Amino acid sequence: MSEKNLDFLFKPSSIAVVGASVHPEKISSIIIESLRNSSYEKIGSERCYPSVLSIGEEVDLAVYAIPAEGVAPSLLEADGRLKGAIVIGGGFGEAGEKGRVYEKEIREIVRKHGIRVVGPNCMGVFDTVSKLDTFFIPPDRIKRPGPGGLSIVSQSGSFAVTAMDELCAEGIGVARIVSYGNRADVNESDCLEFLAEDESTTAVALYIESVDDGRRFVEAASRCSAKKPVMAVKVGRRGAGATAALSHTGAITGRYEVYRAAFRKAGIIELEGYEEFIGACKAFGTQKVPAGNRVMIITDGGGMGVSIADACAAAGLEVPPLPAEAAEDLMEVFPPFFSVSNPMDLTGSATDDMYAEAVERALCASDYDIGIVAALWGPPGLTDALPALIAEKAAEAGKPVIICSPGGEFTRKKNALFRDLGLPVFPTPESAVRAAAALAGASAKKHVREG
């Protein structure tokens, strides 16, 4: 079997659940229910077998939800009838010496018998393309996103499912999410090699505690980032974080400076922590990569515009002045007390049409690559028609537009209108600018590759 072949994982034609139980609270029962709710409609009516071997035919993928000591013997018994496995449970390298022995047994089976393994100590795969879902958290607790172009590869299961739930709430779709845990076999490099060629994936987000083969990782990430944006958050950098990573997945994190250098070499956009990770996922999940890093800021609150401009400067984004021709055009249609510049302040007299006019005439200019629209819902001239007008003008401009709209209950309800139209919404100037900076970072790396 090819080292790079992960078809068993993303395109399985047959699935077995090892450790199936009639008790609904068991992990295996939740996995079966998740599979039943996907495209694998026959699972509920299939008979049970005492082992994978006794099924009598080859199985693409087996999902193991059994105690750690039973996994290796079951894999050995299935040799020749099983292409790949996802080992959900813990009790392996992260759990001490005995667990490391169990994990070593799995590695030896992979090496000698060619069975590919995801995990152990992982959630497995949620895939909107093949409709595979091995995540054992019930969907009433963790929502599943719809289809999209973003794929997430995470060493941490909890990080993956929390991000998945939050993206679903934001209306952001995904292609594939992989939680690979202790990395006894399939690792981040395998996933990057697959996703580089995956037409369903338009951007990749990584959560990394450690990398076990630095050279291969840089090569795989470089190939992937040459075709689509790749971003990563590295945790366990120093001190207590590094110790926590070791106890979490058994990962030895190494020097953070080495990872930073590897990310730069591989064309990876580095993200700072969970909030920035989610923000970048929202941006890349809805917006195209811009041509550059020049930002046009439009708001109905002057202070908010200044705050965004400050954040842009700190993030290395440009906020060029409004071109004279565009300024003259706008001054002919706007009241004299509007600040027709960049940032552009429409004041509390703003209306839906004024926002649309500003976005159309300013963002369509060749002087800008990204728009940040800070829509404060206080002015009475703003209605539910505003999001559709901004989305329309953004589409005409062909440039990414990010919404910054802080506020309470009324604002949050209105902001859902932006999300429904595919415009990412952020609650603070800083979070909106970080998302814009991630998009601009992808643009910069693209220019470096093409240059």
Secondary structure, 3 states (H helix, E strand, C coil): CCCCCCHHHHCCCCEEEECCCCCCCCHHHHHHHHHHCCCCCCHHHCCCCCCCHHHCCCEEEEEECCCHHHHHHHHHHCCCCEEEEEECCCCCHHHCHHHHHHHHHHHHHHHHHCCEEECCCCCEEEECCCCCECCCCCCCCCCCCCEEEEEEEECCHHHHHHHHHHHHHCCCCEEEEEECCCCCCCCHHHHHHHHHCCCCCCEEEEEECCCCCHHHHHHHHHHHHCCCCEEEEECCCCHHHHHHHHHHHCCCCCCHHHHHHHHHHHCCEEECHHHHHHHHHHHHCCCCCCCCCEEEEEECCHHHHHHHHHHHHHHCCECCCCCHHHHHHHHHHCCCCCECCCCEECHHHCCHHHHHHHHHHHHCCCCCCEEEEECCCCCCCCCCCHHHHHHHHHHHHCCCEEEECCCCHHHHHHHHHHHHCCCCEECCHHHHHHHHHHHHHHHHHHHHHHC
